Amino acid sequence: MATRIHRVLCQRLVTLKIMYRGLSVAVHPQSQTDFLKGAPHRKHPGVTNLKTLCLPDELQKAALSIIHGAEVPGLVDKAGRLTNFLWSRKRAPEDAILRQKATALEEALWKKAKEKEGDVDIPLLEARIAKKVLGELRKTTYHWSPMRYDENLGVVYMAARLAGGYAALKRALNEIKKNDPSFSPHSLLDFGSGLGTALWVGHSFWADTLKEMVCVDSSGAMNTIADLLLRGGSEEEEPVIQQVYFRQFLPVSPQVQFDIVVGAFSLSELGSQKEREDVVLTLWRKTNSYLVLVENGTKEGHQILMDARNTLLQKQKNAAYDSRKPSVFAPCPHDLPCPKLAQLPLVPCNFSQAYTPLPLPGAPDRQTEKFSYLVLSRTNSAEEVDIGVPEWARLTGPVLRRPRHVHCQICCSSGDLKRVVVTAHRHGRDVYRCARSSDWGDQLPIIRPEYIE
């Protein structure tokens, strides 16, 4: 009798183990090690953060040579003021919005005037109201003006933004290098190229395949400085990177495409939403594989990128020369509206990258560049290509590591923002260890949001 009871209990125990094992796989869909592809947890496929970045030696030496040769008085102070100005820079106010504000102000002033008793001199009142409306608009409206870079301001910009811009672009382009290792571009277009930072970053990743790099900037002075940087600061030297061409206007032909197109800190320098929209559509038409856009990690910079994203995902029409549709490659794990724009208070989706600034007087040993970026790719509906880890959740804030659990803020493939506490018991040992090894901007092997609420 005891033997029979023991046998039944053992059978039930085995059944319970099988049921628990099946339940564990269902609850922890990413608990298997296959997603690691043999890599250690600290180097899992979702890690895209880079260590503290330094400028290439040739670029840094050339920049210092140009700066010392220019002898701009008060360079360090001017560079600091320019950095603060560019960071706080807003978009130019749209005419339609200004008209709405003016109409609302005028109606409020007329209503206030009618509430007063007595005779009113209508023409005089109209003049007073118009003057008050104009005065109020001047006080409350951002006074935007285009940046005009001459040689001196170009040198100041180099001292202020060369290293930080390089760090942001390298972090953004690393998404492509990491998640699409087979991508071997032959051509690159940099719109609003400024100091030519994008070609240096592109060369650091794809020096063996890049054969044509076109830099487009409306400022002739900036093109001259960018060319000098390639030549080590001297016009007599040969450029370090070959096949680089400088232009002040985009190529006209819609048939001319580039494997990778970059627009870094350039959309914010356009004067209207319509102009930005036209430029984004033009850049997309010239994109063969990837379009990379980078802006300051502010509310304004993030909004500019989300407007560009919506323009391409919603308004892009079938082109005569390339009908492949745009798809978000990074940082969003989805093509749905940005969930951060639906939250109050509004917090931009931005990322950070540590870098070593130019060794100028008073410069710290290490700084952090905060930026927003967007990478879009051409997709062919007839082919489904598995590239990288596009559905993994993206960490959109600092990771808080605690004993036996990790606090993460993630953007999911469902288009939702989640705050999740990752534990080995609930999410599996591998996902937990990956979370402890990840940081802001990396991707986590979490796909199905119902398992993380």
KELO-13590 format. One record per residue (C-alpha): x, y, z; residue number from 1. Coordinates in steps of 0.25 Angstrom, whole numbers, plus 5000, padded with zeros to 4 digits. Layout:
c1; c2; c3; pakol
X; Y; Z; NUM
...
! end
This chain:
c1; c2; c3; pakol
5000; 5000; 5000; 1
5011; 5010; 5004; 2
5019; 5006; 4991; 3
5006; 5009; 4982; 4
5004; 5023; 4989; 5
5019; 5026; 4987; 6
5018; 5023; 4973; 7
5005; 5031; 4971; 8
5012; 5043; 4978; 9
5024; 5042; 4969; 10
5016; 5042; 4957; 11
5008; 5054; 4961; 12
5022; 5061; 4965; 13
5027; 5058; 4951; 14
5014; 5063; 4944; 15
5015; 5076; 4953; 16
5030; 5078; 4948; 17
5026; 5077; 4934; 18
5014; 5087; 4936; 19
5023; 5096; 4943; 20
5034; 5095; 4932; 21
5024; 5098; 4921; 22
5018; 5110; 4930; 23
5032; 5115; 4932; 24
5035; 5116; 4916; 25
5022; 5123; 4914; 26
5024; 5133; 4925; 27
5039; 5135; 4921; 28
5039; 5135; 4906; 29
5053; 5140; 4905; 30
5059; 5131; 4916; 31
5066; 5123; 4906; 32
5081; 5126; 4902; 33
5079; 5125; 4887; 34
5077; 5141; 4886; 35
5091; 5143; 4892; 36
5097; 5136; 4880; 37
5108; 5131; 4888; 38
5112; 5145; 4894; 39
5113; 5148; 4909; 40
5102; 5155; 4915; 41
5110; 5169; 4916; 42
5111; 5168; 4901; 43
5098; 5163; 4897; 44
5092; 5167; 4883; 45
5084; 5179; 4889; 46
5096; 5186; 4894; 47
5099; 5199; 4885; 48
5105; 5208; 4895; 49
5120; 5212; 4893; 50
5131; 5215; 4903; 51
5136; 5229; 4904; 52
5139; 5234; 4890; 53
5151; 5242; 4885; 54
5153; 5249; 4872; 55
5162; 5242; 4862; 56
5176; 5247; 4864; 57
5177; 5253; 4850; 58
5164; 5261; 4852; 59
5168; 5266; 4866; 60
5182; 5270; 4861; 61
5176; 5277; 4849; 62
5165; 5284; 4858; 63
5176; 5289; 4868; 64
5185; 5294; 4857; 65
5173; 5302; 4851; 66
5169; 5308; 4864; 67
5183; 5312; 4868; 68
5185; 5318; 4854; 69
5172; 5326; 4854; 70
5175; 5333; 4867; 71
5161; 5336; 4871; 72
5161; 5345; 4883; 73
5153; 5340; 4895; 74
5151; 5327; 4887; 75
5147; 5318; 4900; 76
5137; 5328; 4905; 77
5131; 5330; 4891; 78
5130; 5314; 4889; 79
5123; 5313; 4903; 80
5113; 5324; 4899; 81
5110; 5318; 4885; 82
5108; 5304; 4891; 83
5098; 5310; 4901; 84
5091; 5317; 4890; 85
5090; 5305; 4880; 86
5085; 5297; 4892; 87
5074; 5307; 4895; 88
5070; 5309; 4881; 89
5056; 5308; 4877; 90
5048; 5306; 4864; 91
5044; 5318; 4856; 92
5029; 5322; 4859; 93
5020; 5318; 4848; 94
5012; 5329; 4842; 95
4999; 5322; 4844; 96
5001; 5321; 4859; 97
5005; 5335; 4860; 98
4992; 5339; 4853; 99
4984; 5331; 4863; 100
4991; 5337; 4875; 101
4989; 5351; 4869; 102
4974; 5349; 4866; 103
4972; 5343; 4880; 104
4979; 5355; 4887; 105
4971; 5365; 4878; 106
4958; 5358; 4882; 107
4961; 5359; 4897; 108
4965; 5374; 4896; 109
4952; 5377; 4888; 110
4944; 5370; 4899; 111
4951; 5377; 4910; 112
4949; 5391; 4903; 113
4934; 5388; 4901; 114
4932; 5385; 4915; 115
4935; 5400; 4919; 116
4924; 5410; 4918; 117
4924; 5423; 4911; 118
4927; 5428; 4897; 119
4939; 5421; 4889; 120
4947; 5427; 4878; 121
4947; 5414; 4869; 122
4959; 5418; 4860; 123
4967; 5422; 4872; 124
4964; 5409; 4879; 125
4967; 5401; 4867; 126
4981; 5407; 4867; 127
4983; 5405; 4882; 128
4979; 5390; 4881; 129
4988; 5388; 4869; 130
5000; 5394; 4876; 131
4997; 5385; 4888; 132
4996; 5373; 4880; 133
5009; 5375; 4873; 134
5016; 5378; 4886; 135
5011; 5366; 4893; 136
5015; 5357; 4881; 137
5029; 5363; 4882; 138
5030; 5360; 4896; 139
5025; 5345; 4895; 140
5030; 5341; 4882; 141
5043; 5334; 4880; 142
5052; 5343; 4871; 143
5058; 5333; 4861; 144
5068; 5336; 4851; 145
5077; 5328; 4842; 146
5091; 5325; 4846; 147
5102; 5331; 4837; 148
5115; 5325; 4838; 149
5128; 5332; 4834; 150
5142; 5327; 4836; 151
5143; 5332; 4851; 152
5129; 5327; 4855; 153
5133; 5314; 4848; 154
5145; 5313; 4857; 155
5137; 5316; 4869; 156
5127; 5305; 4865; 157
5138; 5295; 4863; 158
5143; 5298; 4877; 159
5129; 5297; 4883; 160
5123; 5285; 4875; 161
5133; 5277; 4868; 162
5135; 5266; 4878; 163
5121; 5266; 4883; 164
5115; 5265; 4869; 165
5125; 5254; 4866; 166
5121; 5246; 4878; 167
5106; 5247; 4875; 168
5107; 5243; 4861; 169
5116; 5231; 4864; 170
5106; 5226; 4874; 171
5095; 5228; 4864; 172
5102; 5221; 4852; 173
5107; 5210; 4862; 174
5092; 5205; 4861; 175
5094; 5202; 4847; 176
5108; 5196; 4849; 177
5104; 5187; 4860; 178
5090; 5182; 4855; 179
5093; 5181; 4841; 180
5107; 5176; 4840; 181
5106; 5172; 4825; 182
5103; 5187; 4821; 183
5115; 5192; 4813; 184
5112; 5206; 4807; 185
5119; 5211; 4795; 186
5113; 5225; 4796; 187
5110; 5235; 4807; 188
5102; 5249; 4806; 189
5103; 5259; 4818; 190
5093; 5270; 4817; 191
5097; 5282; 4826; 192
5110; 5276; 4827; 193
5117; 5287; 4835; 194
5131; 5282; 4839; 195
5129; 5269; 4831; 196
5127; 5261; 4844; 197
5119; 5250; 4837; 198
5129; 5247; 4827; 199
5139; 5244; 4838; 200
5130; 5235; 4846; 201
5126; 5228; 4833; 202
5140; 5226; 4829; 203
5143; 5220; 4843; 204
5132; 5209; 4841; 205
5133; 5207; 4826; 206
5146; 5212; 4821; 207
5148; 5199; 4812; 208
5135; 5201; 4804; 209
5132; 5216; 4804; 210
5137; 5222; 4790; 211
5128; 5235; 4789; 212
5125; 5245; 4800; 213
5117; 5257; 4797; 214
5116; 5269; 4807; 215
5106; 5279; 4805; 216
5106; 5292; 4813; 217
5101; 5306; 4809; 218
5113; 5312; 4816; 219
5125; 5313; 4807; 220
5133; 5316; 4820; 221
5129; 5304; 4827; 222
5132; 5296; 4814; 223
5146; 5302; 4814; 224
5149; 5298; 4829; 225
5143; 5284; 4826; 226
5153; 5283; 4815; 227
5165; 5288; 4823; 228
5161; 5278; 4834; 229
5163; 5267; 4824; 230
5177; 5273; 4820; 231
5182; 5273; 4834; 232
5180; 5288; 4835; 233
5189; 5292; 4823; 234
5184; 5294; 4808; 235
5197; 5288; 4803; 236
5194; 5275; 4809; 237
5187; 5263; 4803; 238
5173; 5260; 4809; 239
5173; 5248; 4819; 240
5160; 5243; 4813; 241
5159; 5242; 4798; 242
5147; 5244; 4789; 243
5141; 5255; 4797; 244
5133; 5266; 4789; 245
5128; 5279; 4795; 246
5115; 5285; 4790; 247
5106; 5297; 4794; 248
5093; 5291; 4788; 249
5087; 5277; 4788; 250
5089; 5269; 4775; 251
5077; 5272; 4766; 252
5074; 5259; 4759; 253
5064; 5250; 4767; 254
5071; 5238; 4761; 255
5084; 5241; 4769; 256
5083; 5232; 4782; 257
5093; 5230; 4793; 258
5094; 5217; 4801; 259
5094; 5225; 4814; 260
5089; 5240; 4816; 261
5092; 5248; 4828; 262
5085; 5261; 4834; 263
5092; 5265; 4847; 264
5087; 5277; 4854; 265
5082; 5283; 4841; 266
5067; 5282; 4841; 267
5067; 5292; 4853; 268
5074; 5302; 4844; 269
5062; 5302; 4834; 270
5052; 5314; 4835; 271
5039; 5307; 4835; 272
5031; 5294; 4836; 273
5028; 5294; 4821; 274
5043; 5295; 4818; 275
5047; 5284; 4828; 276
5037; 5275; 4821; 277
5041; 5278; 4807; 278
5056; 5275; 4811; 279
5053; 5262; 4818; 280
5045; 5257; 4806; 281
5057; 5261; 4797; 282
5067; 5254; 4806; 283
5058; 5241; 4806; 284
5057; 5241; 4791; 285
5073; 5241; 4791; 286
5073; 5230; 4801; 287
5077; 5216; 4796; 288
5078; 5209; 4809; 289
5078; 5218; 4822; 290
5074; 5232; 4826; 291
5080; 5237; 4839; 292
5075; 5249; 4846; 293
5081; 5255; 4858; 294
5077; 5267; 4867; 295
5079; 5273; 4881; 296
5073; 5264; 4892; 297
5063; 5275; 4895; 298
5048; 5276; 4894; 299
5050; 5284; 4881; 300
5060; 5274; 4875; 301
5052; 5262; 4878; 302
5039; 5269; 4873; 303
5047; 5272; 4860; 304
5051; 5258; 4858; 305
5036; 5253; 4861; 306
5031; 5262; 4851; 307
5041; 5257; 4841; 308
5037; 5243; 4845; 309
5022; 5246; 4842; 310
5025; 5252; 4829; 311
5032; 5240; 4824; 312
5023; 5229; 4830; 313
5010; 5236; 4827; 314
5012; 5245; 4815; 315
5022; 5238; 4807; 316
5016; 5235; 4793; 317
5021; 5224; 4783; 318
5033; 5230; 4776; 319
5036; 5228; 4761; 320
5050; 5223; 4764; 321
5049; 5216; 4777; 322
5036; 5211; 4783; 323
5042; 5204; 4795; 324
5035; 5209; 4807; 325
5041; 5215; 4820; 326
5042; 5208; 4833; 327
5048; 5212; 4846; 328
5061; 5205; 4849; 329
5065; 5212; 4862; 330
5063; 5216; 4873; 331
5048; 5213; 4872; 332
5045; 5198; 4873; 333
5032; 5201; 4865; 334
5026; 5210; 4854; 335
5015; 5215; 4863; 336
5013; 5229; 4869; 337
5024; 5233; 4879; 338
5018; 5230; 4893; 339
5026; 5241; 4900; 340
5018; 5251; 4892; 341
5005; 5247; 4899; 342
5011; 5248; 4913; 343
5010; 5261; 4922; 344
5020; 5267; 4925; 345
5026; 5265; 4912; 346
5040; 5259; 4913; 347
5048; 5257; 4900; 348
5053; 5244; 4896; 349
5068; 5246; 4896; 350
5081; 5238; 4899; 351
5095; 5241; 4904; 352
5109; 5238; 4900; 353
5122; 5241; 4907; 354
5133; 5247; 4900; 355
5147; 5254; 4901; 356
5146; 5269; 4897; 357
5157; 5277; 4890; 358
5169; 5280; 4899; 359
5166; 5295; 4900; 360
5169; 5303; 4913; 361
5159; 5300; 4924; 362
5153; 5288; 4916; 363
5149; 5276; 4925; 364
5155; 5262; 4923; 365
5141; 5256; 4920; 366
5127; 5262; 4915; 367
5114; 5256; 4911; 368
5106; 5259; 4899; 369
5091; 5258; 4900; 370
5084; 5256; 4887; 371
5072; 5251; 4879; 372
5073; 5242; 4867; 373
5065; 5235; 4856; 374
5069; 5224; 4847; 375
5060; 5220; 4835; 376
5062; 5209; 4825; 377
5057; 5205; 4812; 378
5048; 5193; 4813; 379
5044; 5183; 4801; 380
5030; 5177; 4804; 381
5034; 5166; 4795; 382
5045; 5162; 4804; 383
5046; 5160; 4819; 384
5060; 5162; 4824; 385
5063; 5159; 4839; 386
5073; 5170; 4843; 387
5078; 5172; 4857; 388
5068; 5172; 4868; 389
5057; 5182; 4863; 390
5046; 5177; 4872; 391
5054; 5177; 4885; 392
5050; 5188; 4895; 393
5058; 5200; 4896; 394
5063; 5206; 4909; 395
5059; 5221; 4909; 396
5065; 5225; 4923; 397
5076; 5221; 4933; 398
5076; 5207; 4938; 399
5074; 5206; 4953; 400
5081; 5193; 4958; 401
5077; 5188; 4972; 402
5079; 5175; 4979; 403
5073; 5163; 4971; 404
5065; 5173; 4962; 405
5067; 5184; 4952; 406
5057; 5196; 4949; 407
5056; 5199; 4935; 408
5048; 5209; 4926; 409
5046; 5203; 4913; 410
5039; 5206; 4900; 411
5033; 5193; 4894; 412
5030; 5188; 4880; 413
5015; 5190; 4884; 414
5017; 5205; 4884; 415
5016; 5206; 4899; 416
5025; 5212; 4910; 417
5027; 5203; 4921; 418
5033; 5203; 4935; 419
5038; 5189; 4938; 420
5045; 5182; 4950; 421
5053; 5171; 4943; 422
5056; 5159; 4952; 423
5062; 5145; 4949; 424
5049; 5139; 4955; 425
5039; 5146; 4946; 426
5047; 5149; 4933; 427
5058; 5138; 4933; 428
5072; 5138; 4937; 429
5078; 5142; 4924; 430
5068; 5154; 4922; 431
5071; 5158; 4936; 432
5086; 5158; 4934; 433
5085; 5165; 4921; 434
5077; 5176; 4928; 435
5088; 5178; 4939; 436
5098; 5179; 4928; 437
5090; 5189; 4919; 438
5089; 5204; 4920; 439
5081; 5216; 4915; 440
5079; 5214; 4900; 441
5082; 5199; 4899; 442
5071; 5189; 4895; 443
5066; 5178; 4904; 444
5061; 5164; 4899; 445
5047; 5167; 4904; 446
5037; 5167; 4893; 447
5023; 5163; 4898; 448
5018; 5174; 4907; 449
5008; 5165; 4914; 450
5019; 5158; 4921; 451
5025; 5171; 4927; 452
5013; 5178; 4933; 453
! end
